[in-house]
Amino acid sequence: MTEQEPIELPRGVALAWGVAASPQRGPKREMSVEAIVDAAVEIADAEGLGAVSMAAVAKKLGFTPMSLYRYVSAKDDLLLLMQEEGTGVPSGAHREADGWREKLLVLFREQVELYVRHPWLLAIPITGSPATPNSSAWIEEGLAALEDTPLTAEERMAAILAMTGQARWNGMVLAGYAESARASGRSDDEIAAQEQAFYDAVITEEAYPHLRAAVDAGVFTSPYDPFTWGFERTLDGIAAYIAGLERGEPHRIGDPLAPPDDLDVADDKRYRAAAKAAADAQKALRLAEKELRLARKLQRQALAEARERRARSAR
């Protein structure tokens, strides 16, 4: 067995870990990767990610753009380091929470707050899992919260991805509302009231009976937090899955109805017939849903035409 050669880290990742080679020469005045990143984050916080450029950062620091390239050789590296700085590390408050569920809930809320505080984080393209210290710290703490559960390593990572994905979506919406509030000078309550009024004006009971009922219930002005509710239900699912494992049920990967790996039913006629029946029923369901959507569309069109005819005859 040959010894594996050490992998060469991308420069941005190496900079994040503090293992990249420092420039031999640089500006006479104080300059560092940390100062460059701090300046870039300040620009992004104030003006958005689109305002960040090597030239803008250099101007803020009082140097030429070429001076920066001695420290950060590409804008992609700068974005990765900005993401690392903006992400930070968990506060540690989750460690005081009772049980894995409450720990993940604390981490979820802290991640949402990150996106509200630094909304430009959402504009950085996702090109993979950033193997950087702070990003790794969030994963580490999430996995640690699940340490005493019977979940496999893959299942624990899947649970963390569910948490981070829902936190990002929640942060995206809240950051968007915050930006709208800043741009318009209106409060969150005023923006919500306007949304309620818009829906109230265009949503009819005939065309959208369920949405109309939701509008009448005041869902757009309700203080209820739908995102935390959604994540709580995800946690319910994980808790139920863990409870099943503790009762001796097998781990499930992919299709929840797929047979365990150690059970060979490929030649079982009853199983194959049942699997085919399930696939056929699923296909029939999709076709029925398509037909239902078409029928409702035609129903709305007929209703609109009937109203138009009545309006014309009343003139």
Protein Blocks (a to p, Z undefined) as FASTA:
>chain_A
ZZdddddddfklmmmnopaccdfbdcfbdcdfklmmmmmmmmmmmnojklpcfklmmmmn
opafklmmmmmmcfklmmmmmmmmmnmpaehlmmmpgcjklmmmmmmmmmmmmmmmmmml
mmpccfbjcdbfklmmmmmmmmmmmmmpcbdfklmmmmmmmmmmmmmmmmmmmmmmmmmm
mmnopafklmmmmmmmmmmmmmcfklmmmlmmmmmnommmpcbdfklmmmmmmmmmmmmm
mmmmmnopacdehjfkbccfklccklmmklmmmmmmmmmmmmmmmmmmmmmmmmmmmmmm
mmmmmmmmmmmmmZZ
